Amino acid sequence: LDPAKVSETKTALIKLYEEKGYYLVDIRTNVEPFDSEKGQVELIFTIRESRSVKVKRIRFIGNHEFSDKKLKGRMKTKEKGLLSFVSGSGKLQSEKLNNDLQLLRFFYLDNGYLKVKVGEPSITLTRDKQAIYLAIPVYEGQAYKVSDVAIAGDILTTEEELLKEMSLKVG
């Protein structure tokens, strides 16, 4: 019996429940003697499930250039809606949320916000424990624009021809 392995297993079980939207799961472990002559024990996991909790609202703090709606559209995590039972929207999965934070960062970078910072979301459970509110802090910083595009070096064609093929443009 390895207490570290028991703790690791408990953490894995909690993560599994959270991925399914069950954030209020309570898992307790108990070790009881089984066969003392052979040094065996019984390990019991007592799991108390609660109903699944859905994301009710996602909001952003510090966004000025892009609306909450525009930023939400970039995310895979969605708010619970009328058809959530079909679409699966409203589930909060930590891995998906971490990917969403990167997607938001890339969106800002693609729009010239080179100093953007997307912070760790604040996850709040409502008082009735029926829903989750997400608040994602965003520091946009200054937007940068391309003032000039040039190609230098030993090239096999003309600079103008290469510039026509590039998607990066002035402005």
Residue frames as qw, qx, qy, qz and C-alpha x, y, z in Angstrom:
[[0.000, 0.892, 0.452, 0.000, 0.00, 0.00, 0.00],
 [0.448, 0.057, 0.045, 0.891, 1.61, 3.21, -1.20],
 [0.010, 0.731, 0.452, -0.511, -0.06, 6.39, 0.15],
 [0.002, -0.481, 0.331, 0.812, 1.38, 8.42, -2.73],
 [0.047, -0.088, -0.851, -0.515, -0.25, 6.06, -5.27],
 [0.027, -0.603, -0.775, 0.186, -3.56, 6.25, -3.40],
 [0.002, -0.701, -0.145, 0.699, -3.42, 10.06, -3.49],
 [0.003, -0.293, 0.606, 0.740, -2.46, 9.98, -7.19],
 [0.019, -0.319, -0.909, -0.267, -5.42, 7.69, -7.95],
 [0.014, -0.703, -0.577, 0.416, -7.80, 9.95, -6.02],
 [0.004, 0.594, -0.164, -0.787, -6.55, 12.98, -7.97],
 [0.016, 0.063, -0.790, -0.609, -7.03, 11.11, -11.27],
 [0.009, -0.518, -0.856, 0.003, -10.60, 10.18, -10.27],
 [0.005, 0.727, 0.308, -0.613, -11.41, 13.79, -9.39],
 [0.009, 0.423, -0.454, -0.784, -9.99, 14.95, -12.73],
 [0.009, 0.190, 0.903, 0.385, -12.10, 12.36, -14.55],
 [0.003, -0.680, -0.693, 0.242, -15.25, 13.60, -12.81],
 [0.026, -0.674, -0.017, 0.738, -14.35, 17.25, -13.54],
 [0.039, -0.173, 0.680, 0.711, -13.93, 16.44, -17.24],
 [0.082, -0.430, -0.861, -0.258, -17.52, 15.20, -17.17],
 [0.185, -0.560, -0.162, -0.791, -18.69, 18.40, -15.45],
 [0.714, -0.585, -0.383, -0.046, -18.97, 17.03, -11.89],
 [0.270, 0.596, -0.380, 0.654, -17.07, 19.59, -9.82],
 [0.508, -0.541, 0.307, -0.595, -18.71, 18.80, -6.50],
 [0.880, -0.015, -0.475, -0.018, -17.63, 15.16, -6.32],
 [0.424, -0.702, 0.485, -0.303, -16.41, 14.07, -2.90],
 [0.854, 0.189, -0.482, 0.049, -13.95, 11.16, -2.82],
 [0.471, -0.684, 0.478, -0.285, -12.75, 9.66, 0.43],
 [0.654, 0.284, -0.700, 0.040, -10.41, 6.77, 1.00],
 [0.688, -0.524, 0.351, -0.360, -10.42, 4.29, 3.83],
 [0.455, 0.369, -0.809, 0.050, -8.03, 1.45, 4.60],
 [0.793, -0.361, 0.227, -0.436, -9.43, -1.51, 6.50],
 [0.284, -0.404, 0.869, 0.024, -7.69, -4.71, 7.58],
 [0.783, 0.232, -0.336, -0.469, -8.37, -7.66, 5.30],
 [0.961, -0.073, -0.240, 0.114, -5.95, -10.44, 6.13],
 [0.275, -0.901, 0.324, -0.086, -3.54, -9.39, 8.86],
 [0.834, -0.276, 0.428, 0.213, -1.53, -12.62, 8.65],
 [0.693, 0.365, 0.368, 0.500, -0.66, -11.91, 5.02],
 [0.255, -0.400, 0.007, 0.880, -0.37, -8.15, 5.60],
 [0.087, 0.386, 0.633, 0.666, -3.28, -7.41, 3.30],
 [0.125, 0.407, 0.410, -0.807, -5.67, -4.49, 3.60],
 [0.296, 0.638, 0.670, 0.239, -8.78, -3.41, 1.76],
 [0.126, -0.187, 0.066, 0.972, -8.66, 0.02, 0.13],
 [0.173, 0.672, 0.719, -0.024, -12.10, 1.57, -0.19],
 [0.069, 0.060, 0.194, 0.977, -12.90, 4.61, -2.33],
 [0.111, 0.648, 0.694, -0.293, -16.18, 6.21, -1.28],
 [0.136, 0.103, 0.366, 0.915, -17.43, 8.48, -4.03],
 [0.167, 0.664, 0.589, -0.430, -20.30, 10.89, -3.51],
 [0.264, 0.288, 0.501, 0.772, -21.37, 12.30, -6.83],
 [0.175, 0.575, 0.340, -0.724, -23.32, 15.48, -7.24],
 [0.606, 0.696, 0.386, -0.002, -25.17, 16.71, -10.28],
 [0.607, 0.213, 0.231, 0.730, -23.10, 18.14, -13.10],
 [0.096, -0.796, -0.157, 0.577, -22.36, 21.85, -12.98],
 [0.579, 0.563, 0.383, 0.448, -22.40, 23.90, -16.21],
 [0.302, -0.118, 0.034, 0.945, -20.79, 27.17, -17.25],
 [0.140, 0.787, 0.566, -0.203, -23.49, 29.82, -16.99],
 [0.224, 0.974, 0.024, -0.025, -21.47, 32.87, -17.97],
 [0.734, -0.018, 0.094, 0.673, -18.07, 33.69, -19.42],
 [0.087, 0.992, 0.089, 0.014, -16.88, 37.25, -19.13],
 [0.704, 0.266, -0.104, 0.651, -13.63, 39.04, -19.80],
 [0.341, -0.885, -0.123, 0.292, -11.97, 41.68, -17.66],
 [0.355, -0.611, 0.334, 0.624, -9.78, 44.28, -19.34],
 [0.444, 0.282, 0.656, 0.541, -10.80, 43.75, -22.96],
 [0.133, 0.647, 0.127, -0.740, -11.41, 47.02, -24.79],
 [0.148, 0.388, -0.588, -0.694, -10.72, 46.30, -28.44],
 [0.377, -0.063, -0.841, -0.382, -12.75, 43.11, -28.83],
 [0.643, -0.340, 0.051, -0.684, -16.19, 42.40, -27.35],
 [0.527, -0.239, 0.761, -0.292, -16.92, 39.49, -25.01],
 [0.840, 0.372, 0.261, -0.295, -19.00, 37.96, -27.81],
 [0.582, 0.702, -0.407, -0.047, -16.08, 38.10, -30.26],
 [0.033, -0.555, 0.798, -0.234, -13.68, 36.55, -27.73],
 [0.694, -0.040, 0.617, -0.369, -16.17, 33.84, -26.71],
 [0.818, 0.509, -0.026, -0.266, -16.46, 32.92, -30.38],
 [0.388, 0.657, -0.643, 0.069, -12.76, 32.02, -30.37],
 [0.312, -0.383, 0.786, -0.372, -13.16, 29.58, -27.49],
 [0.439, -0.047, -0.866, -0.235, -14.13, 25.90, -27.44],
 [0.113, -0.324, -0.775, 0.531, -15.56, 26.24, -23.92],
 [0.191, -0.415, -0.426, -0.781, -19.12, 27.51, -24.28],
 [0.342, -0.099, 0.472, -0.806, -21.84, 28.74, -21.97],
 [0.235, 0.287, 0.921, -0.124, -24.78, 26.46, -21.24],
 [0.304, 0.099, -0.286, -0.903, -27.58, 27.03, -23.73],
 [0.758, 0.077, 0.159, -0.628, -31.00, 25.67, -24.63],
 [0.912, 0.282, -0.254, -0.157, -29.52, 22.80, -26.64],
 [0.132, -0.692, 0.686, -0.182, -26.69, 21.97, -24.22],
 [0.782, -0.123, 0.578, -0.197, -27.97, 18.43, -23.79],
 [0.849, 0.501, 0.159, 0.046, -27.32, 17.91, -27.52],
 [0.460, 0.808, -0.256, 0.264, -24.25, 20.06, -28.13],
 [0.805, -0.206, -0.325, 0.452, -22.49, 19.39, -24.83],
 [0.182, 0.616, -0.133, 0.755, -21.96, 23.11, -24.31],
 [0.534, -0.723, 0.058, -0.436, -21.55, 24.32, -20.78],
 [0.932, -0.250, -0.119, 0.236, -19.06, 21.65, -19.72],
 [0.049, -0.916, 0.391, -0.077, -15.94, 22.99, -18.11],
 [0.964, 0.005, -0.025, 0.266, -12.89, 20.90, -18.88],
 [0.410, -0.801, 0.197, 0.390, -9.57, 22.17, -17.56],
 [0.564, -0.095, 0.557, 0.602, -7.57, 20.99, -20.58],
 [0.300, 0.669, 0.542, 0.410, -10.01, 22.62, -23.01],
 [0.171, -0.968, -0.159, 0.089, -9.98, 25.83, -20.96],
 [0.512, -0.574, 0.344, 0.539, -6.17, 25.94, -21.03],
 [0.466, 0.234, 0.604, 0.603, -6.30, 25.55, -24.82],
 [0.094, 0.874, 0.447, 0.168, -8.87, 28.35, -24.97],
 [0.331, -0.864, 0.054, 0.377, -6.50, 30.70, -23.16],
 [0.472, -0.258, 0.540, 0.647, -3.86, 29.99, -25.80],
 [0.320, 0.554, 0.643, 0.422, -6.40, 30.47, -28.61],
 [0.073, -0.958, -0.264, 0.084, -7.32, 33.88, -27.16],
 [0.425, -0.672, 0.295, 0.530, -3.66, 34.82, -26.92],
 [0.456, 0.059, 0.648, 0.607, -3.04, 33.79, -30.55],
 [0.198, 0.788, 0.549, 0.197, -6.11, 35.75, -31.66],
 [0.179, -0.948, -0.023, 0.263, -4.73, 38.92, -30.08],
 [0.482, -0.439, 0.494, 0.575, -1.25, 38.28, -31.50],
 [0.432, 0.369, 0.675, 0.471, -2.75, 37.82, -34.99],
 [0.081, 0.894, 0.392, 0.203, -4.36, 41.24, -34.58],
 [0.365, 0.669, -0.175, 0.623, -1.15, 43.05, -33.65],
 [0.531, -0.770, 0.148, -0.322, -1.31, 42.94, -29.85],
 [0.659, 0.394, -0.583, 0.265, 2.24, 41.75, -29.25],
 [0.061, 0.318, -0.671, 0.667, 2.21, 42.39, -25.49],
 [0.709, -0.330, -0.240, -0.575, -1.11, 40.68, -24.77],
 [0.033, 0.187, -0.897, 0.400, -1.45, 38.74, -21.54],
 [0.705, -0.304, -0.387, -0.511, -4.35, 36.38, -20.95],
 [0.194, -0.453, 0.694, -0.525, -4.45, 35.57, -17.24],
 [0.121, -0.108, -0.978, 0.129, -5.66, 32.61, -15.26],
 [0.405, -0.456, -0.440, -0.660, -9.46, 32.51, -15.16],
 [0.264, -0.144, 0.637, -0.710, -11.38, 32.97, -11.96],
 [0.432, -0.218, -0.808, -0.336, -13.83, 30.09, -11.57],
 [0.277, -0.123, 0.496, -0.813, -16.75, 30.83, -9.25],
 [0.177, -0.317, -0.926, -0.098, -19.44, 28.38, -8.25],
 [0.341, -0.501, -0.194, -0.771, -22.86, 29.99, -7.73],
 [0.344, -0.331, 0.584, -0.657, -24.37, 29.95, -4.24],
 [0.859, 0.026, 0.206, -0.467, -26.90, 27.28, -5.22],
 [0.406, -0.383, 0.798, 0.225, -24.02, 25.20, -6.68],
 [0.719, 0.493, 0.469, -0.143, -25.90, 24.87, -9.96],
 [0.615, 0.752, 0.074, 0.223, -23.58, 26.82, -12.27],
 [0.657, -0.305, 0.084, 0.684, -20.10, 28.22, -12.79],
 [0.237, 0.968, 0.024, -0.077, -19.06, 31.74, -13.72],
 [0.772, 0.025, 0.126, 0.622, -15.76, 32.23, -15.54],
 [0.048, 0.987, -0.031, -0.149, -13.93, 35.56, -15.48],
 [0.827, 0.143, 0.143, 0.524, -10.88, 35.75, -17.73],
 [0.173, -0.862, 0.060, 0.472, -8.49, 38.69, -17.25],
 [0.705, 0.481, 0.264, 0.449, -7.01, 40.19, -20.40],
 [0.205, -0.761, 0.131, 0.602, -4.31, 42.82, -20.76],
 [0.711, 0.654, 0.247, 0.076, -4.38, 43.87, -24.39],
 [0.504, -0.388, 0.266, 0.724, -1.51, 46.35, -24.51],
 [0.230, 0.656, -0.193, -0.693, -0.87, 48.47, -27.56],
 [0.826, 0.436, 0.357, 0.021, -1.76, 47.33, -31.09],
 [0.289, -0.523, 0.505, 0.623, 1.15, 47.32, -33.51],
 [0.720, 0.644, 0.165, -0.199, 0.94, 47.73, -37.27],
 [0.751, 0.019, 0.363, 0.552, 3.42, 46.76, -39.97],
 [0.079, 0.857, -0.048, -0.508, 5.05, 49.92, -41.33],
 [0.385, 0.676, -0.532, -0.335, 7.25, 48.31, -43.95],
 [0.920, -0.041, 0.390, 0.019, 7.96, 44.91, -45.45],
 [0.341, 0.773, -0.500, -0.193, 11.23, 44.25, -47.21],
 [0.986, -0.024, 0.125, 0.104, 13.17, 41.21, -48.32],
 [0.052, 0.855, -0.510, -0.074, 16.95, 41.18, -48.22],
 [0.673, -0.316, 0.661, 0.101, 19.57, 38.64, -49.11],
 [0.026, 0.300, -0.787, -0.539, 20.57, 36.52, -52.06],
 [0.635, 0.334, 0.526, -0.457, 17.18, 35.82, -53.67],
 [0.431, 0.067, 0.781, 0.448, 16.47, 33.95, -56.90],
 [0.169, 0.689, 0.600, 0.371, 13.70, 36.28, -58.08],
 [0.070, 0.515, -0.028, 0.854, 12.72, 39.91, -57.63],
 [0.019, -0.093, -0.654, 0.751, 11.73, 41.39, -54.27],
 [0.478, 0.085, -0.035, -0.874, 8.43, 42.60, -55.77],
 [0.656, 0.016, -0.661, -0.363, 7.49, 39.08, -56.88],
 [0.407, -0.098, -0.820, 0.391, 8.15, 37.64, -53.43],
 [0.125, 0.086, 0.408, -0.900, 6.26, 40.47, -51.69],
 [0.574, -0.005, -0.327, -0.750, 3.18, 39.74, -53.85],
 [0.659, -0.075, -0.742, -0.095, 3.16, 36.15, -52.51],
 [0.226, -0.006, -0.705, 0.672, 3.39, 37.16, -48.85],
 [0.286, -0.695, -0.638, -0.170, 0.27, 37.50, -46.73],
 [0.399, -0.608, -0.257, 0.636, 1.98, 40.07, -44.48],
 [0.301, 0.688, 0.322, 0.577, 1.19, 43.54, -45.79],
 [0.177, 0.144, -0.245, 0.942, 1.89, 47.10, -44.71],
 [0.449, -0.332, -0.034, -0.829, -0.74, 48.33, -42.25]]
